[in-house]
Amino acid sequence: MAEPVLSIRDLSVEIPTRHGIVKPVDGVSYDIRAGEILGVVGESGAGKSMAGNAVIGLLSPPAHIASGEIWLNGKRIDQLRGEAMRRLRGKEIGMVFQDPLTSLNPLLRIGDQLVETMRTHLKISEKEAEKRAVAALEEVGIPGAASRVNSYPHEFSGGMRQRVVIALALCAEPSLVIADEPTTALDVSVQAQIIALLKRLCRERGTAVMLITHDMGVIAEATDRVAVMYAGRLAELGAVEQVLTRPQHPYTHGLMASTPLASEGKARLHQIPGAMPRLDAVPDGCAFNPRCPRATEVCRTPPPPRVKDGMAACWHPLVEDVEEKVS
């Protein structure tokens, strides 16, 4: 198989506080290959966005990468700082944020922002950049792109602004795009359009995509593989069909059971008891053990095995039940 576009190895992010050091990301490892969409899913505070910010170098101090490695197209990037990291943003890594207004300058026309981005990272003339700006808007489905290129962000609807942000993230032809909750602020019909757009552009361009979300419906619709995070750690990693239909980790199973579509026909939605622990109070052993119906003493002492592709970080994975029934 081809080398991954993005490779994260045992990544840990630390934040020093008055009460000690907390780890919003703790020993996370996964790869994303060209043309693949990896969904990173979990509850709020699970560390999804923090991992994405670590990749693109947007951690806010005092948060910092404490250990691990991040490789992009065969080059290590976690040690880059300042101008070296800025050169990667836009050119090698594109970013789509949840709120498009955080990515767009309200004082500049859309076309000017696209032209500036392309001329910063690509060796092209202003005339060529203006031509590509119109083409980029057409590619993401903006009607009347030749005239709308002169519009300001406030003149677009929320869904159209998100399309513009996707065009901005892709205009310098990056090999990796990090999409952080790109559909959360949109209504359901527009969400479907944005998901379809990301999938199409990913396939056509061969772009690797890290899709960060809490929505299992988006995961089912858009992704090829899934990384389930809990309390800063990876709970499960695998192909989307396997994880959604045959989850191995009790937490993943609980997430699926609490999703309306996955629970169709049941009188009540399942609810995972308790709440995710605070980062300064993560329990020993498996972080999920206080909420897990399968937890035993072994779950409360040593940490579970590190996640590999197709596996769960669990001493008592649900796959054991399946194997027993088959035998």
N, C-alpha and C positions, 0 to 999 in steps of 0.2 A: 504494500500500500504506500501511497505518497506520504511524504513527511507532513505532519500537521502544520497548519498555518499558525495556530496558537497552541502552546504547550505550557501548562501551569504545573509546577512540581512542588508539593509540600508547602504551599504558600500560607504564611501566617502574617496577619496584620495586628499590631498592638497599639493600644492607646493608654498612656500613663495617666492615672487619676490619683486623687487624694487617698483613695481607698486601695490603691494597688494598680497593677497592670491588667487590663481586660483585652480579650482577643475576639474581635468581631469576625475575624476569619482565622481558622485554626487548622492548619495542615491540609489544605484543599489541593487536589490534583485532578486535572482533566485536560483533554485535547479537543481541538476543533479543527476539522479538515476543510479543504477548499470545497465550496458548494454545500456545506453542511450547516444546519441550524441546530445549535445546542440550546435547549431551554434550561434556564436556571430558576428553580421554583422553590418556594417556601414561604412561611409566614413573615410578616413585617418584623424586622430585626434579626432575620436569620443570617444575614451577611451577604446577600445576593448582590446588592448595589456596591457594597464595600469592595467585593472582589473585582467587579467591573471597573471601579475607580482606581484600584491598584494597578490594573492592566494598563489603563490609559494615562496613569500618572497624575490623577486628580484627587489624591488623598489630602484632606485638610489637616494641617498640623494641629495637635501633636500626633495624629494617626500616622503610622509609618509601617513600611514592610520590615518585619523583624527577621524573617527567615524565608527560605524557599527561592525558587527561580521562576522567571517568566521568559519564555522564548517566543519570538515572533519571526516566522520564516527562517528559522535556523540561527537567529541572532538573539543573544540574551539582552533584555531591555530593562529588567528591574533595577539595574544599577545606574541607568541613565538619569541625568538631572538637567534642569535648565533648558538651554537652547537645543541640546541633543534630543530631549524628550519632545519639545515643541515641534521639532521637524517631523516627528513621527505622527503627531496628531493631525488628522486631515489627510495626509499623504498615505500613511500605512494603516492607520486606525481611524475609522469614522465613528461618530457618536450620535445616537438618537435619544434625546431625553424625553421624560414623561410629558413635560409641559413645553410645547414648541416655542413659547414666548421667551423661555430662558436661553434658547439657542439663537434667536433672531434679534438683531439690533432694530428696535422700533423706529430709529431715525434714518435708516438706510433702505433704499429700494431692494426688493428681493434680488433683482438682477445684479446690483452692485455687490451684494454679499456673495453671490455665486462667483462672480468674476474675480473678486478679491481672493477668495479661497483657491480657485484654480490657478491664478497667476502666482500665488505664494508657493504652490507646490509643484506646478507643472511649467515647463519652459515653453510657453505659448504666448502669442501676441494678444493684445487687448481685444482686437477684432475677433480672433479665433475664440477667445474666452466668452465673448458676448454671444457668439453663435452656439457654443456648447451650452451656455446657460439656458437658452431657449430649448435646446434639445433635451436638457436634463429635466426641465419642467414638463415637457411633452411626455417624457419617458415615465414620469410618475403620475401621469393622468391629469395634469392641470389644463382645463379647457382654455383655448385662446392664449396659449403660452407666449406668443410673440408680443401681445399687448400686456398680459399680466406680469411679465418680467419687470415692468416699470412700476408695479404696485408696491405699497408698503405692507408690512405684516398685518396691521389692523384691518386691512381691506379683504382679508381672507377669513373664511370660516375656520373652526377648530380642526376639522378633518383636512381641509386644504392646507392649513399651516403645517400639519404633521407631514403631509406629502412634500411640502417645500423643504422641511427639515431632513427628510430622507434623501431628497435630491442634493441637499447641501452636504450630507454625510458621504454620498457616493460620488460627488462630482470630481474629486481628485483621484478616483479609482483606487480606493484602499483595498487591501486584501482581507481586512477584518472590520466588521461593524458591530459595535456594542449597542444594543437597543434596550434601554432601561424603561420598562413599563410603557411602551410606546402607544398603547391603546387604552390605558386606564381612564383618561379624561374624555373619551369619545363615546358616543352612543353605539349601540350594538351593531347597527347596519354599517356604520363607518368603520368600526373595529374590524369587521369582516373584510372590508375593502383594503385596509392598511395591512392586514395579515396576508391577504392574497398578493398584494404589491411586494411585500418583503420576500415572500416565497419565490415569486417570479424573478425578481431582480437577483436574488441569490443564485438561482439555477442558471440564469442567462449569463451572469458575470463570473460565476464560480467564486463568489465572495463567501467567506466564513462569517457566520453570524452568532453572536452570543445574545440570546433573547431572555432578558430578565423579567420575570412576571410572578404574580401570586395566583394567576388565573389558570386552573387546570384545563379549562376549555381552550384557551389560547395554546397551551402546551400540546393538546391533542390535535389541534388543527394545523399548527405551524411547524412543529419541530421534528427532527430526525432522532435525536437522543435527548435524554433528560438527566439533569443533575439536581437531586433533591437535597436542599440544605436545611439544617436545623442547628440553632445555637452556634453558628459559625463553622459548623463541620458538615462534611458530606455524609448524608444518610444513605443515599443510593444513587447509582449511576448506571444507565443502560439505554437500550433502544426504546423509543417511545412506546411501541406496542407492548413490549415486555413489561415496562414499568407501570403502565396504566392498566393493563389487563391481568398481569401476574406480579403484583408488587411483592417484594421480599421483605422490606422493612415495615414494621408495624406502623410507623409514622406515615409512610407513603400510603399504606392501606387506609389509615384514618383520613388522610386528605381526600382520597378518592371516594370514600364512603360519605364524606360530608359535602360532596359536589352533587347538585341536583340531578344532572344528567346521568351520572354514574349510579345514583341511588334511585333511579326511576322504578316506580312500582312499590316502593316502600312507604309506609305510613308516615314515618318521621326520618329526618336526616340524622345521620350519626354525628355525634359531637365528641371530639377528643377531650377528655377531662383535663382540668387544670390549665396552665398557661406555660408558654415557653419561658425558661428561666432568664433572669437578668444576667447580663454578661459578667457581672461581678459575683454571681452566685450559681455558676454552672456546676452541677453535681459531679462527683467523681464517677469514673466509669463511663457508661453510655449516658449522654446528656438527656436522653428521652426516658430514662428508666423510671422517674417518678410518675410518669403519665402512661406507662406501657403496661398493658394487661398481661404480657408474657414475661415480664422482668423477674429474674431470680437473683440470687446473691452474686453470681458471676458478673451480672450487668452493673453492679454497684461498686466494683473494685477496679479491675484492669480496664483500660479503654478497649472498645471493640476493634477488630481488625480494620486496617485501612481499606478504603473502598477501591476496588478495581472495576474496570468496565464489565457490566453485567452482574455486579455484586452489590450487596448491602452491608453497611457497617453494623452488624447485628450478631449477637451470640445465638439467637434463636430465630433465624429467618423463617418467614412464612413458607418458603419453598420446601421446608421439611414436611409440612402438612401434605403438600402436593405429592411428594415422593412416597410418603406412607400410604396414601390412597391408591397410588399406581401399583405399588408392590402388594 
